[in-house]
């Protein structure tokens, strides 16, 4: 077929190398004439929403209010690893303004984190989701979180990567703690070390680097019956339940 080429590309994304084949149809664009100035490349352009953002006039999720909207808050685990043995939400459900509570014993299947449930039987980190409350206003939702009683069975855990992959570490899955393994090789490291005038060996650690949003994570969902706002703030305002196994409410 005229004008069709198969191009093999080799790309890097977050330290991993991916190879792919692409079918290209058509002809290449002619090269840019020498001495002619570009109209867009290398030029400064104003962001279409820049002024609204820096002046506080931009509309964010937290600014959206719909008629009859419910507000959701999430009860989170205070333990790095524990089994959720029982949840008593009767007091929270009886609170005026509470419209619904979901947890591992009553929630339907839903795809989340590669699993089929939002609320695990076994929480895996401090802040893991245990239950969710929908209420008429945020204050009522937070009050309801403090009325939910959770019985936890504390389980052994480790917080060090090297310790977690040893044979004696507590196993999170039947197949072990290594979810995925691989290696990235680039260049000729052994000859380079051999020919180097000096070799310095060390272990270097750094925190995870993420982009910073101008608002906390959240969503506004609209159904045929109701609208609901959910918040997944990383900097959480926490209250505590008075149950024997206390739960962080955020």
Rosetta blueprint (number, residue, H / E / L):
1 X L
2 X L
3 X L
4 X E
5 X E
6 X E
7 X E
8 X E
9 X E
10 X E
11 X E
12 X E
13 X E
14 X L
15 X L
16 X E
17 X E
18 X E
19 X E
20 X E
21 X E
22 X E
23 X E
24 X E
25 X E
26 X L
27 X L
28 X L
29 X L
30 X L
31 X L
32 X L
33 X L
34 X L
35 X L
36 X L
37 X L
38 X L
39 X L
40 X L
41 X L
42 X L
43 X L
44 X L
45 X L
46 X L
47 X L
48 X L
49 X L
50 X H
51 X H
52 X H
53 X H
54 X H
55 X L
56 X L
57 X L
58 X L
59 X L
60 X L
61 X H
62 X H
63 X H
64 X L
65 X L
66 X L
67 X L
68 X L
69 X L
70 X E
71 X E
72 X E
73 X E
74 X E
75 X E
76 X E
77 X L
78 X L
79 X L
80 X L
81 X L
82 X E
83 X E
84 X E
85 X E
86 X E
87 X E
88 X E
89 X L
90 X H
91 X H
92 X H
93 X H
94 X L
95 X L
96 X L
97 X L
98 X E
99 X E
100 X E
101 X E
102 X E
103 X E
104 X L
105 X L
106 X L
107 X L
108 X L
109 X L
110 X L
111 X L
112 X E
113 X L
114 X L
115 X E
116 X L
117 X L
118 X L
119 X L
120 X L
121 X L
122 X E
123 X E
124 X L
125 X L
126 X L
127 X L
128 X L
129 X E
130 X E
131 X E
132 X E
133 X E
134 X E
135 X E
136 X L
137 X L
138 X H
139 X H
140 X H
141 X H
142 X H
143 X H
144 X H
145 X H
146 X L
147 X L
148 X L
149 X E
150 X E
151 X E
152 X E
153 X E
154 X E
155 X L
156 X L
157 X L
158 X L
159 X L
160 X L
161 X H
162 X H
163 X H
164 X H
165 X L
166 X L
167 X L
168 X L
169 X L
170 X L
171 X L
172 X L
173 X L
174 X L
175 X L
176 X L
177 X L
178 X L
179 X L
180 X L
181 X L
182 X L
183 X L
184 X L
185 X L
186 X L
187 X L
188 X L
189 X H
190 X H
191 X H
192 X H
193 X H
194 X H
195 X H
196 X L
197 X L
198 X L
199 X L
200 X L
201 X L
202 X L
203 X L
204 X L
205 X L
206 X L
207 X L
208 X L
209 X L
210 X L
211 X L
212 X L
213 X L
214 X L
215 X L
216 X L
217 X L
218 X E
219 X E
220 X E
221 X E
222 X E
223 X L
224 X L
225 X L
226 X L
227 X E
228 X E
229 X E
230 X E
231 X E
232 X L
233 X L
234 X L
235 X L
236 X L
237 X L
238 X L
239 X E
240 X E
241 X L
242 X L
243 X L
244 X L
245 X L
246 X L
247 X L
248 X E
249 X E
250 X L
